[in-house]
Amino acid sequence: MAYIDYYKILGVDKSATQDDIKKAYRKLARKLHPDLNPGDKEAERKFKELNEANEVLSNPENRTKYDKYGENWKHGDEYEKAQQQQRQYQQQSYGGDGFSGADFGEGEDFSDFFQSMFGGGGGGFGKNSRGSSSGKFKGQDVHAELNLNLKDAAQTHPQTFDINGKKVRITIPAGVYDGQQIKLKGHGSPGFNGGPNGDLYITFNIPVDPDFERIGDDLKTKVSIDMYTAVLGGDIKVTTLNGSVNLKVKPETQNGTTVRLKGKGFPVYKKEGQAGDLFVTYEVKLPTGLTDRQKELFEQLKNS
């Protein structure tokens, strides 16, 4: 089951108060309620996710577990118990200090942790050829953030990370979105006593762009045109993510008119050659600093 960010569903920050969560839920519930969206399967799905998010975050105890364990919050008690058993085992076998550096931090893949500790059937610690516990533990996962501007996020390009003293080179696909997280298996901290390495999780941060507003795979932008071009029509150049294109403005174009440039939007993630659309909104600029003669001509036009 894919991880669901409950805070993102409610549109609130992790520091939101319980009152903020309640207000956000009520606002979205009115918008997505099935009675107001009959037959809309997408609205129905979002409404179910909204209720799920509210049930967890509106309960302080569940919210604390969710903040600590993420998607594995329901198994938080099991994890705490297993970790306690791990410490007891360490103390009995190694005098209490043998694994002091192998504690699992926040963000650990708990399902992998349970499997590595108890095995696929959950039947206790594994045994080596001498009958003693093997003590293999997965290394800690590593979390990193990568800041990208919108134009970089629209291009497939290589990126190098320095993790645990090693260079990790990855290729970032075009179309990644703000807050998206990718997992690089085995690129985290080394495992203990022959256990598997942890994983590397990279979260992308894409700030607001001054020229384009991204909505899914579509982009929106505003272009200024003079009054004469709006009235008489003409050709203008419009900047896109991949350079500029010529656009023909129709005569008598009104302020606020929006036109669509198909395929000139944002690349679709991991679908090479596909992109959303670019929506261009015209902002008609009126002339200023008119001479008396120019004002006279406008009067004549007005009275004609």
Backbone bond lengths (Angstrom), bond angles and torsions (degrees), N, CA, C in turn:
res aa  C-N    CA-C-N  psi(-1)  N-CA   C-N-CA  omega(-1)  CA-C   N-CA-C  phi
1 M - - - 1.471 - - 1.529 109.67 -
2 A 1.304 118.03 130.51 1.462 122.26 -176.84 1.529 111.03 -68.20
3 Y 1.322 115.28 145.95 1.458 120.82 179.23 1.522 110.63 -68.09
4 I 1.328 115.94 134.70 1.460 121.36 -179.81 1.526 108.24 -116.41
5 D 1.321 116.68 124.08 1.467 122.20 178.82 1.524 108.01 -85.25
6 Y 1.330 116.27 103.40 1.461 120.89 -176.33 1.531 111.89 -64.50
7 Y 1.335 117.13 -35.25 1.464 119.67 179.19 1.533 110.14 -64.86
8 K 1.315 116.15 -40.46 1.464 120.65 -179.94 1.519 110.94 -66.18
9 I 1.335 117.03 -38.50 1.462 120.99 179.25 1.523 110.58 -61.94
10 L 1.329 116.79 -40.07 1.466 120.81 -179.77 1.526 112.32 -83.14
11 G 1.331 116.44 -11.33 1.460 119.75 179.49 1.514 113.56 71.42
12 V 1.335 116.73 32.68 1.469 120.55 179.96 1.521 109.63 -124.40
13 D 1.333 115.49 162.76 1.448 121.61 178.11 1.529 109.37 -84.48
14 K 1.338 116.69 162.03 1.458 120.12 179.80 1.524 112.86 -64.98
15 S 1.338 116.32 -19.04 1.464 119.98 178.71 1.530 112.29 -90.40
16 A 1.330 117.22 7.09 1.468 121.47 -177.68 1.531 111.05 -60.82
17 T 1.326 115.65 142.58 1.462 120.52 176.63 1.524 109.42 -77.90
18 Q 1.342 115.50 168.62 1.464 119.31 178.13 1.532 110.24 -63.07
19 D 1.323 116.10 -32.87 1.462 119.99 178.25 1.527 110.61 -68.06
20 D 1.339 116.88 -38.91 1.470 120.82 176.80 1.522 110.90 -61.04
21 I 1.332 115.71 -41.80 1.470 120.96 -179.98 1.519 110.54 -65.09
22 K 1.327 116.06 -41.84 1.458 120.05 179.83 1.529 111.49 -63.30
23 K 1.341 116.53 -43.34 1.459 120.49 -179.96 1.526 111.59 -65.99
24 A 1.337 116.04 -41.44 1.461 120.26 -179.71 1.525 110.61 -64.31
25 Y 1.322 116.09 -40.76 1.475 119.89 -179.95 1.527 110.93 -64.18
26 R 1.322 116.49 -46.21 1.469 119.76 -178.13 1.525 111.33 -62.30
27 K 1.333 116.07 -40.18 1.466 120.59 -179.58 1.525 111.46 -63.40
28 L 1.343 116.72 -46.87 1.458 120.71 -178.46 1.518 112.23 -73.58
29 A 1.349 116.16 -33.16 1.463 119.46 179.63 1.526 110.83 -63.36
30 R 1.331 116.49 -37.77 1.468 119.54 177.62 1.524 111.04 -65.70
31 K 1.334 115.97 -34.71 1.460 120.55 -177.69 1.528 112.53 -76.35
32 L 1.348 116.83 -37.19 1.465 120.75 -172.31 1.519 114.54 -102.56
33 H 1.325 117.70 0.40 1.466 120.43 -175.84 1.533 110.34 -57.40
34 P 1.353 117.07 135.48 1.472 121.21 -178.38 1.527 114.32 -54.75
35 D 1.321 117.31 -30.95 1.465 119.63 179.83 1.523 111.84 -65.01
36 L 1.344 116.06 -27.02 1.463 120.25 179.87 1.519 112.15 -94.33
37 N 1.338 116.17 -7.77 1.466 120.75 -179.66 1.533 110.42 -133.67
38 P 1.310 117.27 59.53 1.472 119.69 -176.72 1.532 112.12 -60.97
39 G 1.338 115.10 128.93 1.457 119.93 177.64 1.512 115.09 79.93
40 D 1.336 118.24 -0.84 1.458 121.82 -178.65 1.532 108.62 -90.15
41 K 1.337 117.08 101.13 1.461 122.11 -176.67 1.534 112.08 -66.28
42 E 1.337 116.20 -35.31 1.456 119.81 -179.74 1.529 110.84 -66.80
43 A 1.346 116.30 -42.29 1.460 120.14 177.47 1.525 110.50 -64.77
44 E 1.329 116.46 -36.82 1.463 120.87 178.44 1.532 110.93 -64.03
45 R 1.358 116.09 -41.94 1.462 120.38 178.62 1.529 110.97 -64.18
46 K 1.341 116.13 -44.75 1.457 119.94 -179.71 1.528 111.61 -65.43
47 F 1.341 116.57 -33.89 1.464 120.45 179.41 1.529 110.22 -66.21
48 K 1.342 116.73 -38.97 1.462 120.47 177.73 1.527 110.57 -65.88
49 E 1.346 116.82 -42.37 1.456 120.54 177.86 1.530 110.53 -63.40
50 L 1.332 115.97 -38.92 1.463 120.75 179.55 1.520 110.93 -61.91
51 N 1.340 117.13 -44.36 1.461 120.61 179.30 1.526 111.28 -65.38
52 E 1.311 115.78 -38.63 1.465 120.44 178.29 1.528 110.30 -63.08
53 A 1.342 115.93 -45.43 1.465 120.18 179.41 1.529 111.16 -62.46
54 N 1.314 116.24 -41.35 1.465 120.55 -178.98 1.528 111.82 -66.65
55 E 1.340 116.33 -39.41 1.461 119.70 -179.78 1.525 111.55 -61.49
56 V 1.331 116.33 -35.05 1.462 119.96 -178.83 1.528 111.27 -80.91
57 L 1.343 116.60 -51.04 1.468 119.69 -172.70 1.530 113.70 -77.01
58 S 1.323 117.44 -21.28 1.469 119.14 178.67 1.524 111.51 -81.29
59 N 1.324 116.42 -10.22 1.458 121.73 176.69 1.527 108.64 -101.79
60 P 1.326 118.94 109.62 1.473 121.31 -174.49 1.526 113.65 -53.85
61 E 1.331 116.86 -39.32 1.464 119.81 -178.52 1.530 110.73 -66.99
62 N 1.340 116.39 -46.35 1.457 120.13 179.11 1.519 111.31 -66.77
63 R 1.333 115.80 -35.87 1.464 119.66 179.75 1.520 110.77 -64.14
64 T 1.330 117.38 -39.99 1.458 120.93 178.21 1.525 111.16 -61.25
65 K 1.343 115.73 -42.69 1.467 120.01 178.27 1.525 110.39 -65.65
66 Y 1.337 116.35 -40.77 1.464 120.58 -179.04 1.529 110.51 -64.37
67 D 1.346 116.96 -42.00 1.464 120.70 179.37 1.530 111.27 -63.13
68 K 1.337 115.86 -31.58 1.463 120.09 -176.18 1.520 112.53 -86.33
69 Y 1.352 116.41 -39.91 1.464 119.76 -172.37 1.525 114.38 -113.82
70 G 1.337 118.31 -3.34 1.465 120.10 179.00 1.508 112.45 60.49
71 E 1.330 116.91 -132.32 1.455 121.25 -175.13 1.525 113.02 -63.66
72 N 1.344 117.18 -16.79 1.464 121.15 -179.56 1.525 112.32 -97.55
73 W 1.334 117.32 21.36 1.458 119.92 -172.85 1.531 113.09 -61.54
74 K 1.341 116.98 -30.12 1.469 119.89 -179.61 1.529 111.74 -66.92
75 H 1.343 115.64 -21.66 1.459 120.25 -178.46 1.522 111.93 -102.90
76 G 1.326 115.95 15.64 1.457 119.90 -177.45 1.517 112.87 -59.59
77 D 1.350 116.95 -42.52 1.463 120.42 -179.98 1.524 110.79 -64.13
78 E 1.342 115.81 -39.50 1.460 119.79 178.80 1.526 109.87 -63.73
79 Y 1.345 115.58 -41.66 1.460 119.94 -179.31 1.527 111.00 -62.98
80 E 1.344 116.70 -45.48 1.451 120.61 -179.83 1.531 110.45 -60.20
81 K 1.336 115.46 -41.85 1.463 119.86 -179.92 1.525 110.45 -65.67
82 A 1.347 116.32 -43.56 1.458 120.60 -179.68 1.521 110.89 -64.84
83 Q 1.333 116.33 -39.20 1.460 119.78 -179.95 1.527 110.97 -66.66
84 Q 1.348 115.58 -35.84 1.462 119.71 177.26 1.530 110.20 -65.17
85 Q 1.347 115.47 -41.69 1.457 119.45 177.32 1.527 110.67 -62.77
86 Q 1.346 115.30 -37.48 1.464 120.20 178.65 1.523 110.22 -60.87
87 R 1.340 117.37 -45.21 1.461 121.10 -178.65 1.531 110.66 -64.47
88 Q 1.351 115.80 -41.61 1.456 119.25 179.36 1.520 111.02 -62.15
89 Y 1.332 114.57 -40.09 1.459 119.49 179.10 1.531 110.90 -65.05
90 Q 1.328 116.20 -39.47 1.452 120.46 178.74 1.528 110.84 -63.13
91 Q 1.339 115.52 -43.52 1.458 120.12 -178.88 1.517 111.48 -64.31
92 Q 1.339 116.14 -39.85 1.460 120.64 -179.24 1.529 111.42 -69.59
93 S 1.348 116.44 -38.59 1.460 120.25 -173.08 1.521 113.53 -91.57
94 Y 1.354 116.68 -28.99 1.472 118.70 -172.18 1.522 112.98 -130.42
95 G 1.292 117.00 14.64 1.461 119.12 175.88 1.504 113.79 77.15
96 G 1.330 118.29 13.16 1.457 120.91 172.65 1.494 115.15 96.29
97 D 1.354 120.03 -14.44 1.459 119.87 -174.83 1.523 113.15 -118.59
98 G 1.333 116.77 -0.39 1.453 119.16 -172.58 1.502 114.77 -63.41
99 F 1.347 119.12 -31.94 1.460 121.92 -175.34 1.515 111.57 -120.75
100 S 1.304 119.17 29.57 1.465 120.80 -173.80 1.512 112.18 -60.74
101 G 1.323 117.80 -24.75 1.461 120.23 -178.88 1.507 113.27 -95.42
102 A 1.332 118.31 5.59 1.462 120.30 -173.93 1.509 113.13 -108.91
103 D 1.352 117.89 13.94 1.458 119.53 177.59 1.513 109.97 -62.33
104 F 1.316 116.39 147.96 1.461 120.99 -177.49 1.514 109.28 -92.06
105 G 1.313 116.11 125.19 1.457 120.89 -176.76 1.503 112.23 -89.57
106 E 1.322 115.07 178.78 1.462 121.28 178.42 1.522 109.90 -62.87
107 G 1.307 117.33 136.92 1.452 121.30 -179.48 1.517 111.79 99.07
108 E 1.365 118.92 -0.40 1.452 121.28 178.57 1.518 110.94 -62.60
109 D 1.318 115.55 146.75 1.455 121.35 174.40 1.523 106.90 -78.25
110 F 1.331 117.44 93.15 1.453 121.62 -170.53 1.523 112.81 -65.80
111 S 1.340 117.21 -32.89 1.456 118.81 179.15 1.524 109.55 -63.49
112 D 1.346 117.28 -41.95 1.458 121.02 176.00 1.523 110.36 -66.45
113 F 1.324 116.05 -35.17 1.462 120.52 179.92 1.516 110.39 -63.09
114 F 1.344 117.47 -47.59 1.450 120.75 -180.00 1.529 111.00 -62.05
115 Q 1.341 115.22 -40.11 1.451 119.25 -178.39 1.528 111.18 -66.89
116 S 1.354 116.10 -42.32 1.458 119.07 -178.48 1.521 111.13 -69.88
117 M 1.339 116.76 -29.17 1.464 119.78 -178.12 1.524 112.13 -82.32
118 F 1.341 116.30 -44.89 1.455 120.21 -172.51 1.519 114.20 -107.94
119 G 1.355 117.18 -9.92 1.459 119.67 -177.27 1.503 110.56 84.31
120 G 1.342 116.58 169.28 1.466 120.79 -175.54 1.502 113.48 -59.48
121 G 1.337 118.55 -31.91 1.461 120.69 -177.47 1.493 113.16 -97.15
122 G 1.354 117.77 -0.43 1.462 120.23 178.82 1.511 112.34 68.69
123 G 1.355 119.81 31.19 1.452 121.51 -172.93 1.505 114.78 -100.93
124 G 1.313 120.53 28.98 1.454 122.77 175.34 1.508 112.39 102.87
125 F 1.335 116.63 -179.36 1.449 121.35 -177.40 1.526 110.58 -69.07
126 G 1.371 114.34 148.21 1.455 118.01 177.54 1.517 110.86 -71.20
127 K 1.351 116.38 157.60 1.459 121.26 -179.35 1.523 110.22 -115.30
128 N 1.340 115.58 142.86 1.447 118.07 174.47 1.524 109.35 -92.27
129 S 1.343 116.92 -172.78 1.455 119.99 -173.83 1.521 112.62 -64.82
130 R 1.343 116.36 -19.50 1.455 119.18 179.87 1.528 112.00 -93.64
131 G 1.301 116.21 -0.29 1.450 119.17 178.07 1.508 113.93 87.53
132 S 1.344 119.34 1.72 1.458 121.47 177.83 1.512 110.04 -93.66
133 S 1.306 116.46 162.19 1.464 120.43 -177.91 1.521 110.21 -65.92
134 S 1.332 116.38 137.80 1.461 120.35 -176.62 1.517 112.41 -73.81
135 G 1.345 119.02 -32.98 1.456 121.74 177.10 1.507 114.38 67.16
136 K 1.330 118.65 32.08 1.459 121.27 177.93 1.516 109.94 -84.89
137 F 1.323 115.90 129.15 1.458 120.23 -178.93 1.523 110.54 -132.73
138 K 1.300 114.93 140.57 1.466 120.64 177.46 1.533 110.11 -69.40
139 G 1.325 116.02 142.46 1.455 120.15 177.77 1.523 111.72 -69.97
140 Q 1.315 116.16 163.31 1.457 120.67 -179.35 1.523 111.15 -68.45
141 D 1.316 115.30 144.95 1.460 120.28 172.68 1.532 108.71 -74.05
142 V 1.303 115.46 150.62 1.468 121.36 178.94 1.519 108.44 -115.89
143 H 1.316 117.11 132.95 1.461 122.41 179.99 1.527 109.23 -112.81
144 A 1.307 115.47 131.25 1.468 120.71 179.66 1.525 109.30 -134.93
145 E 1.315 115.72 155.79 1.463 121.71 177.27 1.523 109.35 -118.78
146 L 1.312 115.48 144.02 1.462 120.81 179.63 1.526 109.04 -129.41
147 N 1.324 116.30 121.82 1.458 121.55 178.79 1.529 109.81 -88.94
148 L 1.315 115.51 127.61 1.460 121.90 178.02 1.510 109.19 -130.56
149 N 1.354 117.81 140.74 1.457 118.17 170.04 1.530 107.85 -83.17
150 L 1.315 116.41 169.05 1.460 120.80 -173.86 1.521 111.92 -60.29
151 K 1.313 116.67 -38.77 1.464 119.91 -177.73 1.527 111.37 -68.56
152 D 1.336 117.33 -37.20 1.465 120.03 176.18 1.527 111.00 -66.44
153 A 1.335 115.47 -39.66 1.464 119.68 -179.57 1.519 111.93 -66.45
154 A 1.328 116.97 -18.23 1.463 121.37 -179.40 1.523 112.61 -88.74
155 Q 1.339 117.03 1.02 1.463 120.47 -177.20 1.525 110.52 -127.09
156 T 1.312 116.96 138.08 1.457 121.15 172.17 1.522 108.44 -72.18
157 H 1.334 116.70 125.12 1.459 119.10 -176.90 1.529 110.63 -155.17
158 P 1.330 117.92 155.67 1.467 121.38 179.84 1.525 111.24 -80.73
159 Q 1.318 115.83 154.81 1.458 121.60 177.60 1.530 107.77 -146.76
160 T 1.328 117.48 140.23 1.460 121.48 -178.75 1.525 110.43 -115.08
161 F 1.342 116.58 133.73 1.454 123.03 177.09 1.524 109.02 -115.86
162 D 1.325 115.49 148.93 1.456 121.27 174.00 1.525 107.15 -105.49
163 I 1.343 117.33 101.99 1.454 122.80 -176.50 1.519 108.91 -118.51
164 N 1.344 115.79 120.90 1.472 121.12 179.06 1.531 111.88 52.67
165 G 1.325 115.62 38.08 1.453 119.78 177.64 1.512 114.95 79.62
166 K 1.318 117.19 3.87 1.459 121.09 179.66 1.530 110.03 -116.00
167 K 1.319 115.37 145.54 1.453 121.12 177.29 1.532 109.51 -84.35
168 V 1.334 115.91 123.48 1.463 121.24 177.51 1.521 107.47 -113.96
169 R 1.313 116.23 117.08 1.460 121.39 -177.71 1.527 108.91 -105.49
170 I 1.322 116.05 126.29 1.459 120.58 179.31 1.532 108.98 -128.77
171 T 1.312 115.14 162.59 1.461 121.08 174.24 1.520 108.00 -110.76
172 I 1.320 116.29 120.68 1.469 121.38 -178.97 1.522 108.30 -88.84
173 P 1.330 117.69 119.14 1.468 119.54 -179.54 1.530 111.20 -70.66
174 A 1.303 116.09 148.11 1.461 120.11 174.65 1.520 109.34 -63.71
175 G 1.339 115.84 143.21 1.463 119.99 175.39 1.506 115.82 101.78
176 V 1.351 118.33 3.84 1.462 118.81 178.44 1.532 109.16 -64.14
177 Y 1.337 115.78 153.21 1.462 119.59 -176.75 1.523 111.44 -119.24
178 D 1.305 115.90 162.77 1.459 122.18 -177.97 1.526 110.07 -61.37
179 G 1.322 116.61 129.28 1.455 121.32 179.30 1.525 113.71 88.15
180 Q 1.338 117.66 -6.50 1.455 120.11 -179.84 1.526 110.36 -67.68
181 Q 1.319 116.02 142.13 1.456 120.99 -179.47 1.528 109.48 -122.86
182 I 1.322 116.45 133.49 1.459 120.60 175.88 1.524 108.71 -117.65
183 K 1.320 115.43 154.47 1.466 121.13 -176.65 1.521 109.57 -117.95
184 L 1.338 116.18 129.44 1.462 122.53 174.71 1.528 107.24 -110.86
185 K 1.311 116.14 102.61 1.459 121.18 -173.66 1.532 110.75 -66.50
186 G 1.341 114.60 132.02 1.452 120.53 174.96 1.510 115.94 83.10
187 H 1.341 118.18 4.00 1.464 121.18 -178.69 1.535 112.27 -102.15
188 G 1.334 116.95 15.44 1.456 120.48 176.69 1.525 111.24 -91.59
189 S 1.338 116.06 -152.04 1.460 120.37 -178.90 1.526 110.48 -71.33
190 P 1.344 116.77 150.98 1.472 120.31 -179.48 1.524 111.73 -61.90
191 G 1.329 115.89 147.56 1.457 120.48 175.56 1.517 111.13 -73.86
192 F 1.343 115.90 167.20 1.467 120.45 -178.69 1.522 110.05 -104.88
193 N 1.319 114.60 135.14 1.464 120.73 174.54 1.527 112.31 56.94
194 G 1.336 115.61 41.83 1.460 119.68 177.61 1.515 114.45 87.81
195 G 1.336 117.61 3.68 1.459 120.34 177.92 1.525 110.98 -73.75
196 P 1.327 117.35 165.67 1.470 120.46 -177.88 1.523 112.04 -69.88
197 N 1.317 115.99 153.39 1.467 120.51 174.90 1.520 110.25 -67.02
198 G 1.318 115.47 156.76 1.458 119.68 172.78 1.528 109.85 -73.85
199 D 1.310 116.17 -178.84 1.458 121.31 -178.06 1.530 110.03 -110.52
200 L 1.311 115.64 159.02 1.464 122.13 176.97 1.518 109.15 -106.11
201 Y 1.327 116.57 123.89 1.459 122.25 177.78 1.530 108.38 -110.17
202 I 1.318 116.10 124.75 1.460 121.26 -179.89 1.522 109.28 -114.89
203 T 1.324 116.79 124.89 1.459 122.62 178.00 1.523 109.09 -107.33
204 F 1.323 116.83 131.37 1.465 121.71 -178.20 1.533 110.47 -92.69
205 N 1.314 115.31 131.20 1.461 122.20 174.51 1.530 108.47 -112.22
206 I 1.336 116.24 116.77 1.466 120.90 -178.83 1.527 108.15 -120.83
207 P 1.332 118.98 105.18 1.465 120.68 -177.30 1.528 111.98 -69.93
208 V 1.308 115.60 167.62 1.469 121.62 178.89 1.526 109.69 -63.24
209 D 1.325 116.64 133.30 1.456 122.00 -179.66 1.534 109.86 -88.97
210 P 1.340 118.07 139.65 1.465 120.07 -178.13 1.529 114.14 -70.63
211 D 1.334 117.57 -20.21 1.465 120.33 -174.94 1.525 114.13 -107.00
212 F 1.340 116.39 -29.30 1.465 119.34 -174.60 1.522 110.76 -128.34
213 E 1.326 115.48 141.38 1.456 121.71 171.62 1.527 107.58 -106.18
214 R 1.319 115.99 124.78 1.463 119.91 -178.20 1.519 110.78 -95.16
215 I 1.330 116.19 129.81 1.460 122.62 175.12 1.527 106.50 -129.24
216 G 1.326 115.83 96.82 1.457 119.09 -173.95 1.518 109.31 66.02
217 D 1.332 116.30 -122.13 1.462 120.95 177.73 1.526 112.14 -98.68
218 D 1.326 117.60 1.19 1.461 121.57 178.64 1.522 110.44 -96.41
219 L 1.316 115.75 156.65 1.455 122.42 176.88 1.523 109.66 -125.19
220 K 1.331 115.83 148.66 1.459 121.50 175.44 1.524 108.27 -124.58
221 T 1.343 115.63 140.87 1.458 120.27 177.39 1.521 108.86 -146.86
222 K 1.327 116.07 163.96 1.463 121.71 178.69 1.524 109.49 -119.95
223 V 1.327 115.62 139.72 1.455 121.11 -179.03 1.529 108.77 -129.28
224 S 1.325 116.02 132.06 1.468 120.31 178.23 1.530 110.24 -87.17
225 I 1.325 116.09 134.69 1.467 120.74 173.11 1.522 108.13 -129.47
226 D 1.335 116.19 150.87 1.463 118.47 -179.24 1.528 110.08 -79.64
227 M 1.304 114.92 165.62 1.455 121.39 -176.46 1.533 111.84 -61.10
228 Y 1.309 116.81 -35.87 1.463 120.36 -175.83 1.534 110.83 -68.42
229 T 1.356 115.35 -40.66 1.463 118.96 177.74 1.522 110.27 -66.89
230 A 1.339 116.27 -37.83 1.461 119.41 179.14 1.521 111.26 -64.31
231 V 1.324 116.53 -39.35 1.469 120.22 -176.92 1.527 111.52 -79.17
232 L 1.330 116.87 -46.30 1.466 121.23 -172.97 1.526 113.54 -95.56
233 G 1.338 117.41 -15.82 1.455 120.32 -174.86 1.514 110.65 87.01
234 G 1.340 116.48 167.86 1.458 119.73 179.60 1.515 111.29 161.73
235 D 1.323 115.30 -179.03 1.457 121.42 -179.23 1.524 110.12 -106.13
236 I 1.346 115.90 138.78 1.462 121.19 177.19 1.529 108.34 -134.40
237 K 1.334 115.99 164.77 1.462 121.46 174.32 1.522 109.01 -105.61
238 V 1.330 115.32 133.63 1.463 121.13 179.89 1.525 108.95 -117.68
239 T 1.330 116.66 130.59 1.461 121.60 179.54 1.523 110.07 -81.53
240 T 1.337 116.45 130.84 1.462 122.76 174.47 1.531 107.86 -116.94
241 L 1.325 116.89 -179.44 1.460 120.09 177.39 1.522 111.72 -65.59
242 N 1.344 116.76 -22.09 1.463 120.71 -175.82 1.524 112.38 -115.68
243 G 1.329 116.86 36.17 1.462 120.05 -179.26 1.513 111.21 108.99
244 S 1.323 116.69 -162.47 1.469 120.82 -177.68 1.526 110.39 -113.04
245 V 1.332 115.37 153.90 1.465 121.86 177.78 1.520 108.40 -131.32
246 N 1.317 115.85 153.97 1.459 120.93 175.92 1.519 109.88 -84.19
247 L 1.322 115.45 138.01 1.463 120.98 -179.26 1.521 109.10 -133.34
248 K 1.321 116.37 132.03 1.462 121.03 -179.63 1.530 109.22 -93.31
249 V 1.329 115.45 123.18 1.461 121.83 178.50 1.528 108.46 -91.33
250 K 1.323 115.77 127.89 1.460 119.99 -179.77 1.530 110.89 -74.31
251 P 1.329 117.86 148.43 1.470 120.03 175.34 1.528 111.18 -59.27
252 E 1.318 115.28 149.78 1.461 123.29 177.63 1.538 112.17 61.84
253 T 1.329 115.22 35.74 1.469 120.39 176.91 1.523 109.40 -74.02
254 Q 1.324 115.98 130.62 1.462 120.94 -178.10 1.524 111.40 -87.26
255 N 1.319 116.11 154.07 1.458 121.55 175.74 1.532 109.19 -61.45
256 G 1.327 116.45 134.93 1.462 120.36 -179.82 1.511 114.19 90.91
257 T 1.337 117.61 -2.80 1.466 120.70 178.12 1.527 109.82 -63.40
258 T 1.325 116.66 137.29 1.462 122.22 179.83 1.524 110.44 -118.10
259 V 1.319 116.27 133.05 1.464 121.74 176.50 1.525 108.42 -121.00
260 R 1.329 115.91 154.92 1.459 120.79 -177.58 1.523 110.99 -110.81
261 L 1.332 115.69 131.61 1.456 121.88 173.19 1.526 107.30 -106.11
262 K 1.307 116.46 103.06 1.453 122.00 -173.88 1.528 111.36 -65.97
263 G 1.328 115.89 132.87 1.458 122.09 176.79 1.507 115.45 76.32
264 K 1.334 118.03 7.78 1.462 122.06 -179.19 1.533 111.78 -103.76
265 G 1.325 116.03 14.41 1.456 119.48 -179.98 1.514 112.19 -90.43
266 F 1.347 116.39 -140.99 1.459 121.99 -174.89 1.521 110.16 -92.11
267 P 1.349 118.06 141.60 1.464 120.05 178.78 1.531 111.56 -59.63
268 V 1.321 116.68 143.55 1.460 121.79 176.86 1.520 108.22 -80.66
269 Y 1.325 116.56 128.86 1.460 123.04 -174.78 1.527 111.50 -56.42
270 K 1.335 115.32 124.03 1.461 124.29 177.19 1.531 113.71 58.52
271 K 1.331 116.69 25.92 1.467 120.80 173.99 1.527 107.17 -129.42
272 E 1.307 114.19 86.06 1.457 120.83 -173.77 1.527 111.48 -59.14
273 G 1.332 114.93 135.28 1.457 120.31 178.45 1.517 114.58 86.86
274 Q 1.329 118.07 -6.34 1.467 120.94 179.54 1.523 109.92 -107.35
275 A 1.318 115.57 141.39 1.468 120.79 179.28 1.515 109.35 -149.98
276 G 1.322 115.01 157.12 1.452 120.29 175.94 1.522 110.52 -76.00
277 D 1.317 116.73 -164.87 1.457 122.09 -176.66 1.539 110.20 -109.04
278 L 1.318 115.10 158.83 1.461 121.79 175.71 1.529 108.42 -109.26
279 F 1.320 116.50 122.79 1.460 122.03 179.38 1.530 108.79 -103.20
280 V 1.338 114.99 119.33 1.461 122.29 -175.88 1.523 109.18 -106.90
281 T 1.322 116.18 122.44 1.465 121.40 178.03 1.528 109.54 -106.75
282 Y 1.342 115.77 127.47 1.473 120.98 -179.15 1.518 110.85 -82.87
283 E 1.316 115.17 134.21 1.467 121.91 171.63 1.529 107.28 -115.63
284 V 1.326 116.29 109.19 1.467 121.28 -176.31 1.527 109.11 -82.04
285 K 1.340 115.49 123.13 1.453 121.22 -179.89 1.533 109.80 -99.16
286 L 1.312 116.49 124.93 1.462 121.20 178.79 1.530 109.57 -82.00
287 P 1.323 116.96 147.57 1.477 120.14 -179.36 1.527 111.08 -70.13
288 T 1.304 115.63 149.75 1.475 121.61 177.18 1.529 108.77 -127.49
289 G 1.342 115.39 165.73 1.461 119.98 178.52 1.523 113.26 66.24
290 L 1.343 117.57 37.41 1.468 120.90 -177.65 1.531 111.61 -68.74
291 T 1.314 115.57 143.88 1.461 120.78 173.85 1.519 109.04 -78.93
292 D 1.312 116.52 168.22 1.466 120.15 178.52 1.531 110.85 -60.88
293 R 1.331 115.96 -38.86 1.464 119.84 179.50 1.519 110.98 -64.16
294 Q 1.322 117.02 -41.79 1.461 120.32 179.17 1.531 111.29 -65.90
295 K 1.330 115.80 -39.39 1.463 118.63 176.94 1.525 110.69 -63.78
296 E 1.339 115.50 -37.42 1.461 120.72 178.85 1.535 110.69 -62.46
297 L 1.337 115.71 -40.36 1.463 119.54 178.37 1.514 112.13 -65.68
298 F 1.329 116.08 -35.44 1.472 119.16 177.77 1.530 109.99 -68.80
299 E 1.341 116.80 -35.78 1.466 120.57 176.38 1.521 110.56 -62.76
300 Q 1.335 115.55 -42.53 1.448 119.85 178.29 1.528 111.38 -62.91
301 L 1.325 115.02 -41.49 1.468 119.46 178.08 1.518 111.14 -64.20
302 K 1.318 114.76 -39.57 1.458 120.02 -179.77 1.525 111.41 -63.24
303 N 1.343 116.47 -39.34 1.452 120.42 -176.04 1.517 114.50 -89.67
304 S 1.339 116.58 -2.87 1.477 118.97 -177.01 1.538 110.40 -77.76
